[in-house]
């Protein structure tokens, strides 16, 4: 894949019960080692956020959002995290990987992380697939429907949107990541968007994962 692309990855982990059985000293050293990797992810890489998902879903405890200019670098960071003592105790339940770019329907619209906008306190992330019928519509029809959809979304200006492409590299076509400081606002916007006609061309938009942005050390402490 070409360098200079805006690759992004969402890694969703569940922590093994064995981690909580480690001594307090071993857990402290494990957190410090893991944070050290996150703080120095490597050239062309950054970690947009580390999120605690405990209490929001029963199958995911931790979400890490990584951004890089090369798919190999993204993979290297995942491997380096796995090779830590704590990483060995984290089961990756899902990995959503995609490439960010300007919208094909509105070139002025691009993911918030590409624009350099700081993250919000809550992240909602999920896979997204359109129906085959969507792609049989003309470009003009699709653009018009997306304009209406976008107009409804603009009623919630505090929400940051991040939609990236996964065509051909994962099962889903897109990954949708929404950010806001209040999850109730996310609920209101998504409910509002149900009124858009484009909704009937949605084939998949679950499972949905919610996480709370935290300092990495705090998010890892939550695992105990």
N, C-alpha and C positions, 0 to 999 in steps of 0.2 A: 504494500500500500504506500501511496506517495507520502513523502515527508511534508510537513507543513499543514497537514490536516488536523482538525480539532477532534481528536479521539477522546471519548469519555467512557468511563466504566463505573458501574454501580455494583459493588460487591456486598452481598447480603449473607451474614454469618449467623450461625447458632453456636453458642458456647457449650462445650462439653461439661458435664457435671464434675469431671475429673479436675478441672481447673480450680473449682471451689474447694477441693480437697487438698490442694497444695498449701504449704506453709505460708504465713503472711509475708515472710521474707522472700520466698520464691515468687509469690504473686507480684510483690513490689518490683523485684528485679525484672520479671517478665513484662510488666507494664512499661518500665523504663526502656527496655530493649525494643519493644514494639513501637513506642512513641519515637524512639530514635530513628527508626526506619521511615516513619511517616514524616518526620521533620526534615529528612534529607532523602527524598524519594529518588533523586537522580536528575541528570540533565534532561531538559524538555518536559519535565513532569511537575505536577503540583497536586496537592490534595485539597479539593474545594471544601470538603467537610467530613467530619466523623459524627455519626448520628446514633444515639441510643434509641432502639426500637422496642425495648422491654416494656411490656404492658400494652403495646399497640397491636401486636400480632403474637400468636403463640409459637410461631415457627421461626422467627427471626429476632435476634438480640442486638445486632450491630450492623450499621450500613456505612460503608466507606465510598466516597465519591472521588474518583481520581480523574485527572485530565492530563492529556499528553499530546505530543505532536507525532508520535510514532506508535504503532500497535505493539511493536516489540518491547518498547519501553514500558507500556502498560502491563504487559505480561511479566516483565522482569520485576516490577514492583510487587505484583501479586506473589511471585515466587519468593522474593526476599522476605515478605511478611510471613509467608507460610513457614519459612525456615527458622523463625524465632520460636522460643519456648511457648509463648502464648499462641502464636499462629498455629502451632501443632494441635492446639486444643480448640481451634475454631473450625467448624464445618461450614464450608461455603455452600449455602443452599441454592443460591442463584447468582449469576453474573450477567448483567445486562451491559452490552458493549455496542457503541455506535459512533457515528461521525457527525459532528455538528456543522451546519452550514446555514446560509441565508435561506429563507423560505422561497420556494419556487413560485408561490402565488403573490408574495409581497417581499421584494428584495430588501426592503428597509427593516424587515423583522428577522432577527437572529436570536439564538439562545442567549440568556442573560449571562451565562458563564463566559461566553465568547466576548461579550461586551465589557467584561471586567466588573460587572455589578456585584458587590459583596453579597454573600448568601444570606438568606433569611433564617429564622429560628426553626422553622419546620419544613421538612421535605416530604412530598408525596411523589412516589415514583412507580410507574407501571408500564407494561408492554402494550403496544397498540398495533392493531391490524385492521386495514380497510377491507370491505367486501370486494370481490372481483368486479362487481357492477360499477364500483366507483371509478375504476380505471377505464371503463368503457364510455364514460361521459367525456365530452369534449373538454379541452383545457379551459375554455371560457366558462363553461358551466361549473367546473370544479372551482375555478377562481372566484366566481360569484358566490357560490355556497360558502366558501371559506371566508369571504369578506363579511358575510352575515355572522358567521361563527366568531370571527375576530372582533366584530363590533360588540357582541354580547360580552366577550371577555374583557373588553376595555372598560366595562362598568366596574371592574375590580382592579384599579390601577396599582394597588400594593402588591399584587401577585406577580412573581417572576415566573416566566415560562421558559422551559428548556426542552425543545423537541429535537431529537437527533435521529438519524437514519441508521437502520440496521439491515437494509435490504441485502440479501445474499450472504450475510455473515452470521446471522442468528435467526431463530424461528420467527420473531416478530419483525414487522416492517419499520416500526418506530419505537423509541423509548420516550415517554412523556415524564418530565420531572417538573413539578410545580413547587414553588417556594412562597411562604408567607410567614409572618410573625404570629398569626392567629389561625389555627386549623379550621375554625368555624368559617372563616372567609373562604377557604378552599372548598368547604362543603357548599357554601352559597353559590360560588361561581360554577362549580361542576353541575349543580342542580339547575342553574340558569341555562347552561349550555345544552341541557337536555331538550330545550325548546327549538334548537336549530335543526333545520331540515337535514343537514349533513349527518346528523346522528344516525339516520337509518342506514348509512353506509359504514357503520362501525361493526366489525366482526368480533374483535377481541379488545378488551380494555381492563382485564384483570389477570392476575392478582394485583392488588394495590398495597403498597408498603409505606408506612408513615414512620418518620424518625425525627427526633429532637436534636438539633445541632448542639454539640457540647465540646468543651476542650477535650482533646484526645485522652488525656489522663483521666478525666472525669467519666467519659464514656466507657473507658476500659474498667474503671472501678465499679461501674454499674453491673458488670458481668459477675461480680462476686456476690 
